[in-house]
Amino acid sequence: MEKDILLKITGLHAGIEGKEILGGIDLEIRKGEIHAVMGPNGAGKSTLSAVLAGKPQYNVTAGSIEFLGRDLLAMSPEERAWAGIFLSFQYPIEIPGVSITAFMKAALNAKRKALGEEEMKSADFLKLMKEKMAFVKMRPEFSKREVNVGFSGGEKKRNEIFQMAMLDPVLSILDETDSGLDVDALKIVADGVNSLRSPEKSSIIITHYQKLLEYVVPDVVHVLKAGKIVRTGGREIIDIIETQGFDSF
Amino acid sequence: MAGHYLDIAPVSEGAEVAAGGKRLHKVLVIREDCKQDIRVIAEGGSSTDITLVIMPGCSADISLDLDFTGEGAGARIAGLYICAGDERVKVSTTLRHRMPGCTSDQLFTGIAGGESRIAFAGTIIVAPDAQKTEAYQQSRNLLLSRDAKVDTEPQLEIYADDVKCSHGATVGSLNPDEQFYMRSRGIPEKEARILQMISFIAPVLEGLDDPAPMAAEIEKALRSSF
């Protein structure tokens, strides 16, 4: 049923600085599904997430992406965020001089404004911050810290999940959010994704390890290799990757 | 053997004096076109803290001259200038470390948009007797338009050997990765740029006793100028 489709990628060719990295991607995500995109380094996993979020440095040379029936490629990164797309960065960016509170307030209120809603009351905003920070086990003093400045690897990833929880996206894309995390941090990430699960919301989990997928069970698994999806299936693919690596595809 | 800057005695006429054990705190906010010379005599054991803010729309020629005439004095000098149109801003500082054990720390940040011109010249002179001097100078600039221009000229003349001195000058543009990160969270491009500019000039305001009102005035000016 067409109305169940959240994201539809058709014949997507994309790259950066004149170099093609994605050579024809077709991918369909229905509402409520969790998709895992797995693949070796250099397969184009991060390019796919960057193109979905609208990173200006990347060029789409062919194909289309529909998100809830809208032409995603015609939308700016901020319009995509307002429509409900969230990208958890593989390497979260430091923003010196901007506190997490100021950052989240700007983000949340911009979205509300775009949707024709009033700005959030300060008290409500702080309450939401507190609740979501506790959820990802970030200490309250982090709200005053500059965004990602001086954070450890694990703290940066938790901050991504915190932002995801604050913005409550329809489609969350996790770009190697699990890399470099210990088991405790991995569980926090998993809890974050699982808590957002609903019949209306979907996630794309991009990874080359199977560990996170033990905690967040995907409905569909894709293998991305050399810019193409070479296999799509169920959880059995994770086992094949675990035992035979990516060479078997 | 010292440079000509040190041959002349400190000019005391019209100078403000930072007296020993006291703090000279000056905040100079430029809201209209002007030319100003600031002279400071920093006596032994004094502390000087000067913050200069040049608002958008103002062409200004500011020179600041500071002489350390006693031992163990300190000075923090910070400035910011924001140009969005056809402003001409010139800021020159000359710090003379004549005596031992004094510390100076200078930070200037400039934002040049439109067809503006920013020129910063910072001279630090350390006299032969001024051992244990610490003198630091940073000039950081954001160039936001192709038609704007920034010149930054640090000049160090050091005649003592036991000193710590450094200077740095940068002219850059807004970081595109920061911009994309903010936009991916729903912060519109224009707002992301404003936040980046605010974060860029923020360190200059750290010397103020109460930075909030100044920060608010600058934020308002940034929003209406860019």
Interface residues (C-beta under 8 A of the other chain):
Chain A: A53 G54 K55 P56 Q57 S76 P77 E78 R80 A81 W82 F86 L87 F89 P92 I93 E94 I95 P96 G97 V98 A102 F103 M104 A106 A107 L108 A110 K111 A114 Q163 L167
Chain B: P176 D177 E178 F180 Y181 M182 R183 S184 R185 G186 I187 P188 E189 E191 L195 Q196 I198 S199 F200 A202 P203
